[in-house]
């Protein structure tokens, strides 16, 4: 039973990490150059 709980917890953590990563990608620089923020200008 303990192994099943650990597996479920690991699955939740991996799912959370993937979701956080996807959100970070989506909210990153959009390719539009912002003159006030030179970091977004390539």
N, C-alpha and C positions, 0 to 999 in steps of 0.2 A: 504493500500500500504506500509506503514511504517513497518508493521509486516513482510511482505514478504521480504523486504530488510534486516531486522534484521536476519531473518531466513537464508537467503542466506549468509550473512556475517558470521554467526555462523558456517554454514556448511563449508565454506572456511577455517575458523580458525581450526576447528576440523580436516579437511583433511590435512592441513599443519602440525598440531601437529603429526598426525599419520605418515605422510611421514618422518618427521624429526626423529621420534622415530625409524622407520624402518631403516633409513640410519645410525643412531647411532649404532644400533644392528649389522648391516652388517659390519661396519668399526671397530668394537671392537676387542678384542683379539681373535685370530683364533685358539688358542689351541696349537700353536707351541711355544715352549719355546725359548725366545730370551735371550741369556746370557747377553746381554747389558742392558736389561730392566727387572729386577727381578719382576716387577709388573705382567708381563704376565706369570710368572712361578708359577704353583700351586702345 
